[in-house]
Amino acid sequence: MLVHLANVNGLAGKAEEIRRFNTHLGVDLTILLETWLSPQASVPFRPHIANLMTLNLNPTAGGRRATGGLLAFASPGAPKNYRVIFEDKDSCYMALQVGDVVLIPVYLAPAQPDTKLQELLVKAEELSDRFSKRCVVFGDLNARIGEESGDSMTNPRGRLLLDELTNSQLSLQRPVEGKWTTFAGAGCGITDLVLANFDITTVKVHELESLGGSDHRPVTFSLDIDNTTNAKDFTRWNVRRLASAQHSKAYEDALANSSTLVLSQLDHLDARMEACKCTVGGRLAASGPVDDPISAPPTVGGEFNHISGVPGSHTNEVQSIIDTAWTLIKLWIEAAAEATIGTVHVKDHLPEEFWTDELEDTREMIRDSIQELQDGIIRSSLTQQQIQERAKALTRDQQVYRASLCPALCVYLWGAAQWYSTSSNTATATLPVQIYH
């Protein structure tokens, strides 16, 4: 199984470069860090395994609304035997069970306290049953450990990491190809690390790949895992059929025919919710105001967020009611869709025809510019001013390139839609193509 790790410095505009990289190398599992996705954003890779998001709760003080973020997804056709076994409450790391291996991708921002690193290593030992299972902790730790990794410097978090590793079964897995995982105007460094309790001899740093404009470089490594689970096809509801008046009417009728039973069950759940609200309201009034309701985890959402600050079984009761209602509504919709519009197989990648000669030439030009800049930084053949000027020019070129991908994608999809509408035996209306980044 080939694993791809990349800190993308914002996912917007980079999805096609990531798909291309994955297809070229035959990647099975991808972990993207610093996606900067907000809860309202559309994830361009489907189906994804997990998507952790971090929000800046005080955007007026500066910085972007969405920060950090981890996204895990499997490539089309890859085995789907991944299971999420843990998600950090601060969205700094997650844990995936793959066969007998525990994978823990991580992004520890510089602003995170160093105690978060210690917490991570303790959790890794716990999730791997005291390292009786193979365990890999990998990602951007923002820990620079000097000569241990071949880096040019050490920082406080790096020294802490070295101290922690002396008493851990985890050890650094150095790449067999490539070295520097970050390149920027200030120079190069190694902050993306792979730690494991067994030897991994396939770690590679792809120094010439920026995936559309990140200052980090992709890291890949292979794991010997028995992937005997049959991969399931990726399917979605055939919503195009709803453009047909016949299918749309059939779908509405299917919903209406089962609505009486569903609404009756929802009324019953609503009564339970009202009873629970009255009970919790009385307890809150009797106990006084909650000291810090905002800090309580929003387990049930909406107007019931404050309930998580109340001990007892009422929080579980409210969450149970919401889960039951959601499951009921989802099954209602799915049953109607299954009976009337069916599903369609989706390939989550673009055919080679998308990559025109013009896009290929621009991509190669940027790749050459990256190599020239990195060689100048490593060999110290450029002044600091030259490095900064070339880095700014490269950033501008990459922004223009990413912007050119969207209209190219629209043109390609429009042609595909035209072909579909003329070749399909089912009469369908022409639908607008929407691209989300």
N, C-alpha and C positions, 0 to 999 in steps of 0.2 A: 504494500500500500504506500503510495507516494503522498506525502503531506506537504502542503504549501503554506508558509507563513509570510504575511506581508503587512507592514504598517503603511497604510495607504494615504495617511494625512488627508482624510476626506474622500469618501467614495464617489461623490458626484463627478460624472464625466469619465470615470475610469473603468466602468464595468466591462466594456468590450476589450480593452487591453488585458484585463484579468482573464477573461474567457479565452482570449488568444493564447496567453501564456499557459493556461491550464491545458488547453487542447494540444498545444505543441509538445508539452512534456508528458502528457497522460496523467495529470494530477487526479487523485481520488478524493482527497479531503482538503478543503481550503479554510484557513483561518485568517480573517482580516481584522486588523487592529486600527484604532482611531478612525472609525467609519464616519463619525460625526452625524449619525442618523438620528433624526427626531422621531418621537412616537408616531407622528403623522406621515413620515416618509415611506415611500414604497420601496421594498427591498428588491433589487433587480435580479437576484438569484433565487430560483424557486425549484423545489421546496428547500428552505433552509432548515438547519438543525436547531440553531439557537441564535438569538439576536439580543445582546445585552446593550443597553443604551444608558448614557449618562447625560443629565441635563445640568446646565449652569443655572442654579436657583437664584442668582443675583446678576442677570445679564446687564442691568443698568450700570454695574460697576466696571463693565468692560468684558470683552471676549464674546465668543459665539454662543448661541443658545444651546446647541447640542455639542457636547465634547466627548472625547474618549470613544468608547464603544467597541464591542467584539462581535463579529459575525462568523458563524460556522456554517458551511454548506458542503454537500457532496456533489461531485460532478455527475452529469447525466450518464447513466449506464454503470456508475460505480456501485458496489455493494452498499446497501442501506442499513448495515448492522451497527449503527451508532446510537448510543443511548446517553442522554444527559443525566448525570448523577448528582451534579451540584452546580449552583449558580451563586456567586458571591453577592451579598446584599449591596455592595458598593459598585457592582458591575466591573470589578477589576479582573476577575478571572472566572472560568467555568471548568467543569470536569466532564470528560466524555469517556464512556466505557466502550472499548472496541476490542472484542475478544477478551484476551487476558491482559490487555494493556490499558492503563489509565492515562489519558492525554489531558494535560492541564495547560491550555493556552492562557496567556496573561498579558495585560497592559497595565503597568504601574506608572502612572504619571508622576513627574517630578514633584507635584504638589502633594502627593500621597505621603503620609507619615511612613518612616522606615519600618515601623512596627508591622505595617501591612506585609512587608516582605517576610518577616518572621512568621506571621499568621499563615501566609501562603505555604511555606515549607512545612509547618505543622499539619496543615490540612492535607498536603500531598502525602505525608506519611499515614495519616488517618484513612484517606480514601483508597490507598493502595494496600490496606491491611498490614501496616508496618512494613511496607515494601516487599511483601510476599508476592505481589503482582508487579509486572513491569510497569514502570511509571516514567513519564516524560513531562517535564515542566519547561515550557518554551514560550518565548515572546519578548516583548520590549520591556525589560525590567528597569531601564534607565539606570543601570548599575554598570559602571566601567571598572574593570578589574585589572587593568594594566597588563603586564607581561604574561599573566596567566592565560589571557585570551589573545595576546599579541597586540593589545591596544596601546596607545601612546600615553595614557594617563589612568589614574585611579581616582574615583570620587568617594565620598563618605558611604553612600549606599553600596558601592562596590566593595569597600573594605568590610562592611557588615556582611555582605554575601559570602565573601571568602571565609570569614570567621564561622558563619553558620554551616558552610559546606564541610568544615573540618570535622563536624560531629554528625554528618548526614551521609546516607548511602547514595545520595545524588552527587554527580560529578559533572564537570563541564565537558561537553562533546564538541571538539574543535572541528571546523570545516576541513574537508579534504580538497575543496576547490573554492577560490574566492576568500576574502578576509573581511573587508570593511563593510559594515552593514548600514552606515549612514554617511552621506556626503552632503555638505552644505557650504555656504560661503565661509564659514569659520574653520573648515577643515573636515577631516573624516574621523570616524569613531566606530566603536563596537558596543552597541547597547542591546542588540537582539541576540539572545543567548538560547542555547539548548542544553538543558540539564536532564540527566537520566540516571537510573540505578543499574543500567546495563550499557554495553558499548554500542554506539551507533556510528558506523564508519561511512555513512552516506550523506553527511551534512554538506550542503553546498550553498554558497552565497553568490547570487547572480548579480555581479557588480555592474553589469551593463544594462540592467533592466530597471527602469524607474516606474513602470506600470502607469504611464501617463502623467507623471509629474510629482511623485513622492520623493522626499529626501532620504527615505529608507530603501533598502534593496531587498528583494524577495529571498527567502531562505527555504530550501527544500530538504527533506530527508525521507528515506525509505524505511519501512518497518515490515518485518516478516510476520504477517498476520494471516491466519486461515480464514479467508473470506468466502466461505461456502454458502452464505446466505444468498438466495436468489434475489437479484435486484428487481424491484418493482418499477413498472413503467410510471412515468410522471403523467398524470392525467388531470384535467380540469373540466369543469362543467362547460358544455358547448353553448355558451351564452350567445353566440352568433344566431342561433335559432330563434332567440327571443325577438329578433328583428322581423321575423315572419309573424303576421297577424294570427295565423293558425296556431303556431306553437305558443305564442304569447297568451292567447285565449285559453289554451289547454293548461298552461302553467297556472294561470289565475284560477281556473276551475278546480284544479287539483288542490290548491291551497284552501279554497273556499269549502270544498267538500269535507276537509278534515278540521276545519277551523273551530267547529262547535266543541269538540272534545279538547282541543288544545287550549282554547280560551277558558274553558271550565277549569282545567288544571292550573292555568295561570292565575285565575281568580282565587283558587285555593292557596296558591303560594303567596299571593298578595295579602291574603288574610293573615297568614303566618308571619309575614314581614311586619305588618302593622302591629301585631301582638308583641313581636320582639322589640320594635321601636319603643312601644309604651313601657315595656319592662326596663329597657336600657335607659330610657329617659328618666325614669324614676330613680334608678340607681345613681345616675349622674347628678341629679338634683340633690340627692341625699348625701353624696360624698363630696360635693363641691366641684369647682372647675378642675379640669385636667391640667397639670403643671405645664406640659409642653406637648399639646396634641399634634403639632406639626412634625415632631421628631418620631412619632409612632409610625410604624410601617403601614402604608395604605393597602391593607390586604383585601378590603372589600370594595373600595372605590366610592366616588361620588359623595353624597351627603352622609354616608356611614363611615367615612374615614376616622372620625373621632372614636368610633366604637372600639377600634383596636387598642385604645388606651384603657379599656375597661377589662379587668380580669374576669375570668369565669367562662361559661359555655356560650354566652350570647354572641360573641364574635364568630365562633364556629357555626352557630345556628344561622346567622345572617349569611356567612359565606356559603353554607350549604344550600340555602334558598336561592341565592344568585346562581350558583353552579347548576342547580337543577333546572332553573328557568332557562338558562342559556342552552343547556343540553336539549331541552324540550323544543325550543325555538329552532335550534340548528337541525334537529332531526326532522322537524316539520318541513323546513325549507328543502333539505336534502331529499326527502321522500318525494316531494312534488317535482324537483328537478330530475331525479332518477326516472320518474314515470313519463316525463314529457320532453326533456331536451337531451338527456344522456350526457356522456362525457366524450372528450376528444384527447388523443395523445399529443403531448407537447414536447418538442425538443428544445432544451434550454440552451441553445447556442446559435450562432449565426453561421450560415454556410460560407464557404470560401469566397463566393461571388461578391460578398459585401466588401472585401478588401480590394479596392481598386488600385491601379498602378500609382495614382496620385497619392493615396493614403500610404501606400507602401514606401514611396520615395520620401515623403515627409517623415515617416517613422524612422527610416534609416538615417536621415539627416540628423534627427534628434539623438539617435543612438550614437552617432559619430561625435556629436557635440558633448554628450555625456562622457564618452571615453577620453576625449581630449582634456576635459576639465578634470576628471579624476586622475589622469596621468600627471597633469600639472600639479595637483595637490599632493599626490604621493611622492613625486620626485622633487618637489619644492622648486620647480622651474618657473612658477608664476608668482608675481608679487601679490600681496593681499588685495590691493586695488584691482588687479587683473582678475583675480578669483571672484571678487564680488561683482564686477562688471559682467563677466561671462556667466555667472550663476543667475544674475537678473535677466540676461538675454535668453538663457535657456528656459527660465520660468515663463517668460513671455511666449516663446515658441511652443512650449507645452500647452499653455492655455489656449492658444490659437488652434493647435492640433485637436485638443479635446472638444473645442467648440465646433470644429469641422466634422467631428464624428456624428453629432446629432442630426444635421441635415442629410448626411450620407445615409444614416440609418432610416430616416423618414423616406428618402427616395427608394431605398431597397424595399422597405415594408409596403410602400404604396404599390410598387410593381408586383409584389407578391399578392397583395390584396386584389389587384386587378385580375391577376391570373386566376386566383381562387374564385372570384365572382363569375368569370367567364367559363371556367371549367367545371364548376360544381353543378350537380344535378338538382340541388335544392335551391329554390329561389330565395335569395337573401338581399337585403338592402345594403347599400354601400355604407360602411361604418367609418367614422373618422379615426385616424391613427393618432394616438396620444403617447408621447414619450415622457417618461418621468425620470428625473435624476435626483 
